[in-house]
Amino acid sequence: MDKIEIRNVGVVGLGAMGGQLARHLREAGFAVIGYDLRAEAVAAAEKSGVEPAETLSSLAARSDLIIIGVGFDSEVEAVIFDDDALLAGARPGTVIAIASTAAPTTMKKIVARADRPDLNFLDIPMCRGEQAAIDGKLLIMGGGDAATFDSCRPAFGTFSNSIHYLGELGAGQVGKLVNNLILWACISANYEGLKLADSLGVESGPLVAALLDSSAHNWAMESGVGALPMPWAEKDMTIVLKEADDARVSLPLSGTIKEVIKGIKIELGQDMPKTSDG
């Protein structure tokens, strides 16, 4: 495959993550076109030099690379396939990179449904969270055509300092699911361990300092991410369990983690975000 030249990048979803991606891309000299349903997100992106698109199809018509960063699989499919959406305007050779955490099977469904061999699909789910997005230090796990992925590395490198290509389309999503499974397992263990310590009269501050210097050290404890809102935790674990069912793989710990995380969120008064389809 000929090397694809990326100059114009469309970003779909200009929220806490996508807005930062668009800013880094623009600061690096890429022409950036953005789309979001929320006027305030569009206005914030415009201040960074991002040009707003009125429709998804017009964004696609002007983009060499499109990065999709919406919440749920159904929303990913909507921005690609709805009337006047990306597929309606995408030019031959356009790269559509899905940064949302989605099921690996969803990636393959999208390619089959699109039936556009002239387009290039990648999955590029990201790790490390909002602060890393602000700092331009996200981690990308990628899947899809290797040459296409390499063509996009300069763009990806504007907001990521760790880029890993894992294999064919869907491999990036597999990597992200495994990452999130282990992350939520650590958060669950940290929460229950500190809950036990509290019930036995040991203060969490000194104990955490000791644990971070011990074999129990983990990124979730070090970063404090377990104390932050976890809107996608149940979604992530639902995808893990569905993929495991389809692959006929038994992951009993994953089912427990899903329920533990749900319980933690209930105790902390956190809700799961709602999708457009409920």
ZAMARGU-4260 file (C-alpha; in steps of 0.2 Angstrom, whole numbers, plus 5000, padded with zeros to 4 digits):
<rodrens>
0) 5000/5000/5000 | 5006/5017/4996 | 5011/5029/5010 | 4996/5040/5015 | 5000/5058/5018
5) 4991/5065/5033 | 4989/5084/5033 | 4970/5087/5038 | 4963/5078/5053 | 4945/5077/5058
10) 4941/5074/5077 | 4923/5068/5081 | 4920/5071/5099 | 4928/5086/5107 | 4925/5082/5125
15) 4938/5079/5139 | 4949/5068/5128 | 4945/5073/5110 | 4946/5092/5114 | 4964/5089/5120
20) 4968/5078/5105 | 4962/5092/5093 | 4972/5105/5102 | 4989/5095/5101 | 4986/5091/5083
25) 4983/5109/5079 | 4998/5115/5089 | 5009/5103/5079 | 5004/5111/5063 | 4990/5099/5057
30) 4974/5107/5050 | 4960/5101/5062 | 4942/5100/5059 | 4931/5096/5074 | 4913/5090/5077
35) 4903/5089/5093 | 4884/5090/5097 | 4888/5101/5111 | 4891/5120/5107 | 4902/5123/5122
40) 4914/5109/5116 | 4915/5116/5099 | 4918/5134/5105 | 4932/5128/5117 | 4940/5119/5102
45) 4939/5134/5091 | 4949/5144/5103 | 4963/5131/5100 | 4962/5134/5081 | 4951/5120/5077
50) 4939/5123/5062 | 4921/5117/5066 | 4911/5106/5054 | 4892/5108/5053 | 4890/5090/5048
55) 4900/5074/5049 | 4900/5071/5031 | 4908/5088/5028 | 4921/5084/5041 | 4925/5068/5032
60) 4926/5076/5015 | 4940/5087/5021 | 4950/5075/5031 | 4964/5063/5027 | 4963/5055/5045
65) 4947/5055/5056 | 4948/5051/5074 | 4932/5045/5083 | 4931/5048/5101 | 4913/5044/5107
70) 4907/5034/5122 | 4898/5018/5116 | 4899/5006/5101 | 4881/5012/5096 | 4888/5030/5095
75) 4903/5024/5085 | 4892/5016/5072 | 4880/5031/5072 | 4893/5044/5067 | 4899/5032/5053
80) 4883/5026/5046 | 4869/5038/5050 | 4862/5050/5036 | 4875/5063/5032 | 4888/5055/5043
85) 4906/5050/5040 | 4903/5037/5027 | 4893/5049/5016 | 4908/5061/5014 | 4923/5050/5016
90) 4935/5051/5001 | 4945/5036/4994 | 4960/5033/5005 | 4953/5041/5020 | 4959/5034/5037
95) 4945/5031/5050 | 4953/5028/5067 | 4942/5023/5081 | 4949/5029/5098 | 4934/5024/5108
100) 4935/5008/5118 | 4924/4996/5108 | 4922/4978/5107 | 4934/4970/5095 | 4920/4962/5085
105) 4912/4979/5083 | 4927/4984/5073 | 4925/4970/5061 | 4906/4973/5060 | 4910/4991/5055
110) 4921/4986/5041 | 4909/4973/5034 | 4894/4985/5035 | 4904/4999/5027 | 4909/4989/5012
115) 4921/5002/5007 | 4938/4994/5002 | 4944/5011/4997 | 4944/5017/5016 | 4956/5012/5029
120) 4950/5008/5046 | 4961/5007/5062 | 4957/5005/5080 | 4967/5016/5092 | 4960/5015/5110
125) 4970/5026/5122 | 4976/5023/5140 | 4981/5034/5155 | 4966/5046/5156 | 4962/5064/5155
130) 4978/5071/5163 | 4988/5062/5150 | 4977/5069/5136 | 4981/5086/5143 | 4999/5083/5144
135) 5000/5074/5127 | 5006/5058/5135 | 4993/5046/5131 | 4997/5028/5127 | 4989/5020/5111
140) 4986/5002/5107 | 4983/5000/5088 | 4976/4988/5076 | 4973/4988/5057 | 4984/4988/5042
145) 5002/4991/5048 | 5007/5003/5034 | 4992/5013/5036 | 4995/5014/5055 | 5013/5019/5052
150) 5007/5033/5040 | 4997/5040/5055 | 5011/5039/5068 | 5016/5058/5066 | 4998/5063/5070
155) 4996/5051/5084 | 5013/5056/5091 | 5006/5074/5094 | 4996/5067/5109 | 5004/5051/5113
160) 5021/5047/5119 | 5019/5028/5119 | 5012/5020/5103 | 5010/5001/5102 | 5005/4992/5086
165) 4997/4975/5091 | 4991/4967/5075 | 4976/4966/5063 | 4960/4976/5065 | 4953/4974/5083
170) 4969/4970/5091 | 4971/4987/5099 | 4953/4985/5106 | 4959/4968/5113 | 4974/4976/5121
175) 4963/4990/5129 | 4951/4977/5136 | 4965/4967/5144 | 4972/4983/5151 | 4955/4989/5158
180) 4952/4972/5165 | 4968/4972/5175 | 4965/4990/5180 | 4948/4987/5187 | 4955/4972/5196
185) 4968/4983/5204 | 4955/4996/5209 | 4944/4983/5216 | 4958/4975/5227 | 4964/4992/5233
190) 4947/4997/5238 | 4943/4981/5247 | 4960/4980/5255 | 4959/4998/5262 | 4941/4995/5268
195) 4947/4980/5278 | 4961/4991/5285 | 4949/5005/5290 | 4938/4992/5299 | 4953/4986/5309
200) 4958/5004/5314 | 4973/5007/5302 | 4973/5024/5294 | 4974/5023/5275 | 4987/5037/5272
205) 5002/5028/5281 | 4996/5011/5274 | 4996/5017/5256 | 5013/5024/5258 | 5019/5007/5264
210) 5010/4998/5251 | 5017/5009/5237 | 5034/5003/5243 | 5029/4985/5244 | 5024/4971/5232
215) 5006/4977/5232 | 5012/4993/5222 | 5001/4996/5207 | 4997/5011/5195 | 4979/5013/5201
220) 4985/5015/5219 | 5000/5027/5214 | 4989/5038/5203 | 4974/5038/5214 | 4963/5035/5200
225) 4952/5024/5210 | 4945/5039/5220 | 4940/5047/5203 | 4923/5045/5194 | 4923/5028/5184
230) 4909/5031/5171 | 4915/5017/5159 | 4920/5003/5172 | 4904/4993/5170 | 4904/4996/5151
235) 4922/4990/5150 | 4918/4974/5160 | 4902/4970/5150 | 4913/4970/5134 | 4926/4959/5142
240) 4913/4946/5148 | 4904/4947/5131 | 4920/4944/5121 | 4924/4930/5133 | 4908/4921/5130
245) 4910/4923/5111 | 4927/4915/5113 | 4921/4902/5125 | 4934/4907/5138 | 4930/4906/5156
250) 4935/4922/5166 | 4927/4920/5183 | 4937/4934/5191 | 4930/4946/5178 | 4912/4943/5183
255) 4917/4946/5201 | 4926/4962/5196 | 4911/4969/5187 | 4900/4967/5202 | 4914/4974/5214
260) 4916/4989/5203 | 4897/4991/5203 | 4896/4990/5222 | 4910/5003/5223 | 4901/5015/5212
265) 4885/5013/5222 | 4894/5017/5238 | 4902/5032/5230 | 4886/5038/5223 | 4892/5036/5205
270) 4880/5032/5190 | 4884/5024/5174 | 4882/5036/5159 | 4867/5035/5148 | 4868/5032/5130
275) 4856/5039/5117 | 4848/5022/5115 | 4846/5020/5134
</rodrens>
